[in-house]
Amino acid sequence: PEEFDRAIHEQELVRDILNSKKGRIIDGKWFNVEEEVVSQPLVDLLAESRRLPEVIFFFKIKKSTMLKRTLDEDEIRGEYNNLMEKRRLEKLAEKERIRQEKIEAGEDPDEEENEDEEAEEEEDDPDAPDLGEMIKEKRSTLLERHENELSAMEELIEAFRAKGVICHEIPADPSVEKVNKHVTFLTKPFFEQRQCLVEKHQVYPLAGARAAQLRASHVYKDSKFGPANAIARECDPVNLEFPALYRDRLYYFKDVKERQEFLNEPSKYTKEFGVVKDRRFKPEILVLGRPKSGKSDLSKRLAERLGCVYLKVPSILRDVVERSSGLGQDIREIL
């Protein structure tokens, strides 16, 4: 129909095929798509369909490794033997035809002469397959295909990178175990840090001067950690060299590596329970209860968790009373 929009129809199909409710690992050559099948470039189609991949692994391999893995000389040799056998049978059939014609014509076929001619023909047969040439031709075909596919993949990778997709080039020459280990390491953020995929886009690394400007403007405030380190949670002097802005709050870190940890998993360091150690206003908690109700155990756990000093009043009083001081004497009289 006239109102049919092929581009929109293709986008709907892509959204149905790549359903967002299910994760997918796609193994394939995406660059080998004919224009007659899809009316728009594949990367643009995925972008318009909101189905761009989160990460792409581009396996690159050296020519020598590719030939070692794909050039099967035994297979070529088997094909060569089949061709030679086929050629031999064709010759025998032709000779038998000539022999029958001579017999029908009343001539006497010379068998010895035929054997000599057959030996000469086998040596000078220009149409016989050449094993060396077959291997050379197969090698050239593989190298040409390798170059073409490499060029197409590099063009595709650049198109994905232009759309902001993370693309990793993986050397595929080592063993399968090493390659898998490499890929597993690179996919770790997409699985273990998946809960931060949205939050991590709310974090912005800042230059030191820019953070100082924002801090002085009073538009953006320090985080709940104040001037403390958001990861180590220690109240060191404010370090404006490696700050970050997250949801209108400023966070400070001691180095680039520590800030990158925060950029990857901001929720991990901002939403879990915890307080800053050695902060200006330390918490003072008084635990009351009947004997053997668990006061001491709770107090010790709180002190360990919050970085506080654990004080046991009876022990303090006994220590003061034992001292020869006026305060100790006064307490002894009261008790």
C-alpha positions as CSV (number, residue, x, y, z in Angstrom):
1,P,0.0,0.0,0.0
2,E,1.0,3.6,-0.5
3,E,1.1,4.4,3.2
4,F,3.5,1.5,3.9
5,D,6.8,2.8,5.3
6,R,9.5,0.2,4.9
7,A,12.0,1.8,7.3
8,I,9.4,1.9,10.1
9,H,8.4,-1.7,9.4
10,E,12.1,-2.8,9.5
11,Q,12.5,-1.0,12.9
12,E,9.4,-2.8,14.3
13,L,10.8,-6.1,13.2
14,V,14.2,-5.4,14.8
15,R,12.5,-4.5,18.1
16,D,10.4,-7.7,18.0
17,I,13.4,-9.9,17.2
18,L,15.8,-8.2,19.7
19,N,13.3,-8.1,22.5
20,S,14.6,-5.9,25.3
21,K,13.3,-8.3,28.0
22,K,15.9,-10.9,27.1
23,G,19.7,-10.5,26.9
24,R,21.5,-11.8,23.8
25,I,25.0,-12.7,22.7
26,I,25.0,-12.5,18.9
27,D,27.6,-14.4,16.9
28,G,27.5,-13.4,13.3
29,K,28.8,-11.2,10.4
30,W,26.6,-8.2,10.6
31,F,28.3,-6.4,7.7
32,N,27.2,-9.0,5.2
33,V,23.7,-7.7,4.7
34,E,22.4,-7.0,1.2
35,E,20.8,-3.7,0.4
36,E,17.8,-5.5,-1.1
37,V,17.1,-7.1,2.2
38,V,17.4,-4.0,4.4
39,S,16.7,-0.6,3.1
40,Q,18.9,1.3,5.5
41,P,22.5,0.8,6.9
42,L,22.5,-1.8,9.7
43,V,24.0,0.5,12.4
44,D,21.4,3.2,11.7
45,L,18.7,0.6,11.7
46,L,19.7,-0.7,15.2
47,A,20.0,2.9,16.5
48,E,16.6,3.9,15.2
49,S,15.1,0.7,16.6
50,R,16.8,1.5,20.0
51,R,18.5,-1.9,19.9
52,L,22.2,-1.0,19.7
53,P,24.4,-3.5,21.4
54,E,26.0,-2.6,24.7
55,V,29.4,-4.0,23.7
56,I,31.0,-5.4,20.6
57,F,34.0,-7.8,20.5
58,F,36.0,-7.6,17.3
59,F,38.2,-10.6,17.0
60,K,41.3,-9.8,14.9
61,I,43.6,-12.6,13.7
62,K,46.9,-12.5,11.8
63,K,47.1,-13.9,8.3
64,S,49.5,-16.6,9.3
65,T,47.2,-17.8,12.1
66,M,44.2,-17.6,9.8
67,L,45.9,-19.8,7.2
68,K,47.0,-22.2,9.8
69,R,43.5,-22.7,11.1
70,T,41.6,-22.7,7.8
71,L,43.9,-24.0,5.1
72,D,43.4,-27.7,5.2
73,E,46.0,-29.2,2.8
74,D,44.8,-32.7,3.5
75,E,41.3,-31.8,2.2
76,I,42.9,-30.2,-0.9
77,R,45.0,-33.3,-1.4
78,G,41.9,-35.5,-1.2
79,E,40.1,-33.3,-3.7
80,Y,43.2,-33.5,-5.9
81,N,43.1,-37.3,-5.8
82,N,39.4,-37.4,-6.6
83,L,40.1,-35.2,-9.7
84,M,43.0,-37.3,-10.8
85,E,40.8,-40.5,-10.5
86,K,38.0,-38.8,-12.4
87,R,40.5,-37.7,-15.1
88,R,41.9,-41.3,-15.3
89,L,38.4,-42.8,-15.8
90,E,37.6,-40.2,-18.5
91,K,40.8,-41.2,-20.3
92,L,40.0,-44.9,-20.0
93,A,36.5,-44.3,-21.4
94,E,37.9,-42.3,-24.3
95,K,40.5,-44.9,-25.1
96,E,37.8,-47.6,-25.0
97,R,35.7,-45.6,-27.3
98,I,38.5,-45.3,-29.8
99,R,39.4,-49.0,-29.5
100,Q,35.7,-50.0,-30.3
101,E,35.7,-47.7,-33.3
102,K,38.8,-49.4,-34.6
103,I,37.4,-52.8,-34.1
104,E,34.2,-51.8,-35.9
105,A,36.3,-50.5,-38.8
106,G,38.1,-53.8,-39.1
107,E,41.4,-52.5,-37.7
108,D,43.6,-54.3,-35.2
109,P,44.2,-52.0,-32.2
110,D,47.8,-52.2,-31.0
111,E,47.7,-52.6,-27.2
112,E,51.4,-52.1,-26.7
113,E,51.3,-48.9,-28.7
114,N,48.3,-47.7,-26.7
115,E,50.1,-48.4,-23.4
116,D,53.1,-46.3,-24.6
117,E,50.8,-43.5,-25.7
118,E,49.0,-43.6,-22.4
119,A,52.3,-43.2,-20.4
120,E,53.3,-40.2,-22.6
121,E,49.9,-38.6,-22.2
122,E,50.0,-38.9,-18.4
123,E,53.4,-37.1,-18.4
124,D,52.3,-34.4,-20.8
125,D,48.6,-33.9,-19.8
126,P,48.1,-30.1,-19.7
127,D,44.5,-30.5,-18.3
128,A,45.6,-32.6,-15.3
129,P,45.1,-30.9,-11.9
130,D,48.2,-29.5,-10.2
131,L,48.3,-30.0,-6.4
132,G,50.7,-27.1,-5.9
133,E,48.5,-24.8,-7.9
134,M,45.4,-25.9,-6.0
135,I,46.9,-25.2,-2.6
136,K,48.2,-21.8,-3.9
137,E,44.8,-20.9,-5.3
138,K,43.1,-21.8,-2.0
139,R,45.6,-19.8,-0.1
140,S,45.0,-16.7,-2.3
141,T,41.2,-17.1,-1.9
142,L,41.5,-17.2,1.8
143,L,43.8,-14.2,2.0
144,E,41.5,-12.2,-0.3
145,R,38.4,-13.0,1.8
146,H,40.3,-12.2,4.9
147,E,41.3,-8.7,3.6
148,N,37.7,-8.0,2.4
149,E,36.1,-9.1,5.7
150,L,38.7,-7.2,7.8
151,S,38.0,-4.0,5.8
152,A,34.2,-4.5,6.1
153,M,34.5,-5.2,9.9
154,E,36.7,-2.2,10.6
155,E,34.2,0.0,8.7
156,L,31.3,-1.5,10.8
157,I,33.2,-1.0,14.1
158,E,33.8,2.7,13.3
159,A,30.1,3.1,12.6
160,F,29.2,1.5,16.0
161,R,31.8,3.7,17.8
162,A,30.3,6.8,16.2
163,K,27.0,5.8,17.9
164,G,28.8,5.5,21.3
165,V,28.9,1.7,21.4
166,I,31.9,0.2,23.3
167,C,34.0,-1.9,20.9
168,H,36.8,-4.1,22.0
169,E,39.4,-5.5,19.6
170,I,40.4,-8.9,20.8
171,P,43.6,-10.6,19.4
172,A,42.4,-14.1,18.5
173,D,45.8,-15.6,17.8
174,P,46.4,-17.1,21.3
175,S,44.7,-20.2,22.5
176,V,40.9,-20.4,23.0
177,E,41.4,-20.5,26.8
178,K,43.4,-17.2,26.8
179,V,40.9,-15.5,24.5
180,N,37.9,-16.6,26.6
181,K,39.7,-15.3,29.7
182,H,40.3,-12.0,28.0
183,V,36.6,-11.7,26.9
184,T,35.3,-12.8,30.4
185,F,37.4,-10.0,32.0
186,L,36.0,-7.4,29.6
187,T,32.4,-8.5,30.0
188,K,32.7,-8.3,33.8
189,P,31.3,-4.7,34.0
190,F,28.3,-5.6,31.9
191,F,27.3,-8.4,34.3
192,E,28.6,-7.7,37.8
193,Q,28.0,-3.9,37.5
194,R,24.7,-4.2,35.6
195,Q,22.7,-2.6,38.4
196,C,24.7,0.6,37.8
197,L,24.2,0.9,34.0
198,V,21.8,3.8,34.5
199,E,23.4,5.4,37.5
200,K,26.9,5.5,36.0
201,H,25.6,7.9,33.3
202,Q,24.8,10.3,36.0
203,V,28.4,10.6,37.1
204,Y,30.8,13.1,35.6
205,P,34.5,13.3,36.3
206,L,35.6,16.9,36.8
207,A,38.8,18.9,36.6
208,G,40.1,20.3,39.8
209,A,39.5,23.9,38.9
210,R,35.9,23.2,37.7
211,A,35.1,21.4,41.0
212,A,36.4,24.4,43.0
213,Q,34.2,26.7,40.9
214,L,31.1,24.6,41.5
215,R,31.9,24.3,45.2
216,A,32.3,28.1,45.6
217,S,29.1,28.8,43.6
218,H,26.9,27.0,46.3
219,V,24.8,25.6,43.5
220,Y,26.3,22.2,44.0
221,K,27.0,20.9,47.5
222,D,29.4,18.3,48.9
223,S,28.0,14.8,49.3
224,K,26.9,13.3,52.6
225,F,30.6,12.4,53.1
226,G,31.5,16.1,53.1
227,P,35.2,16.6,52.5
228,A,35.9,12.9,53.2
229,N,37.0,10.3,50.7
230,A,33.8,8.7,49.3
231,I,35.4,5.2,49.0
232,A,37.9,5.0,51.9
233,R,35.6,7.3,54.0
234,E,38.4,9.0,55.7
235,C,38.3,12.7,56.5
236,D,41.5,13.7,54.7
237,P,42.0,17.3,53.6
238,V,39.8,18.0,50.5
239,N,41.5,16.8,47.4
240,L,40.2,18.8,44.4
241,E,42.5,17.1,41.9
242,F,40.2,14.1,41.3
243,P,36.6,15.1,42.0
244,A,33.3,13.8,40.4
245,L,29.8,15.2,40.2
246,Y,26.9,12.8,40.9
247,R,23.3,13.9,41.2
248,D,24.3,17.5,42.0
249,R,26.7,16.4,44.7
250,L,30.5,16.6,44.8
251,Y,32.6,13.6,45.7
252,Y,36.4,13.6,46.3
253,F,39.0,10.9,45.7
254,K,42.7,10.5,46.2
255,D,43.6,9.3,42.6
256,V,42.2,8.5,39.2
257,K,41.9,4.8,39.9
258,E,39.7,5.4,42.9
259,R,37.5,7.9,41.0
260,Q,37.1,5.3,38.2
261,E,35.8,2.8,40.7
262,F,33.2,5.3,41.7
263,L,32.3,6.1,38.1
264,N,31.7,2.4,37.4
265,E,29.5,1.7,40.5
266,P,28.2,4.9,42.1
267,S,25.3,3.1,43.8
268,K,27.7,0.8,45.6
269,Y,29.4,3.7,47.4
270,T,26.4,6.0,47.9
271,K,23.4,3.9,48.8
272,E,24.8,1.4,51.2
273,F,24.9,2.1,54.9
274,G,28.1,3.7,56.4
275,V,29.6,6.8,57.8
276,V,32.8,8.6,57.5
277,K,35.6,7.7,59.8
278,D,37.2,10.4,61.9
279,R,34.7,13.0,60.9
280,R,34.4,16.2,62.8
281,F,31.2,15.3,64.7
282,K,31.6,11.7,65.8
283,P,28.4,9.9,66.8
284,E,27.9,9.4,70.5
285,I,25.7,6.4,71.3
286,L,24.5,5.3,74.7
287,V,23.3,1.7,75.0
288,L,21.0,0.9,78.0
289,G,19.5,-2.3,79.0
290,R,19.1,-4.9,81.7
291,P,22.0,-7.2,82.7
292,K,22.8,-9.8,80.0
293,S,20.5,-8.2,77.5
294,G,23.4,-7.9,74.9
295,K,24.5,-4.3,75.6
296,S,28.2,-5.1,75.3
297,D,27.9,-7.2,72.1
298,L,25.9,-4.5,70.4
299,S,28.2,-1.7,71.6
300,K,31.3,-3.6,70.3
301,R,29.7,-4.2,66.9
302,L,28.6,-0.5,66.6
303,A,32.1,0.6,67.5
304,E,33.6,-1.6,64.8
305,R,31.1,-0.7,62.2
306,L,31.1,3.1,62.8
307,G,34.7,3.5,63.7
308,C,33.9,4.7,67.2
309,V,35.6,4.1,70.6
310,Y,34.0,1.5,72.7
311,L,33.7,2.6,76.3
312,K,32.3,0.5,79.2
313,V,31.2,2.7,82.1
314,P,31.8,0.2,85.0
315,S,35.3,-0.4,83.8
316,I,36.0,3.3,83.6
317,L,34.6,3.9,87.1
318,R,36.7,1.1,88.5
319,D,39.8,2.5,86.9
320,V,39.1,6.0,88.3
321,V,38.4,4.7,91.8
322,E,41.6,2.7,91.9
323,R,43.6,5.8,91.2
324,S,44.6,8.0,94.2
325,S,42.8,11.1,93.1
326,G,40.2,13.4,94.4
327,L,37.7,12.3,91.8
328,G,38.3,8.7,92.6
329,Q,37.7,9.4,96.3
330,D,34.4,11.2,95.5
331,I,33.2,8.3,93.4
332,R,34.2,5.8,96.0
333,E,32.1,7.6,98.6
334,I,29.1,7.7,96.3
335,L,29.3,4.1,95.4
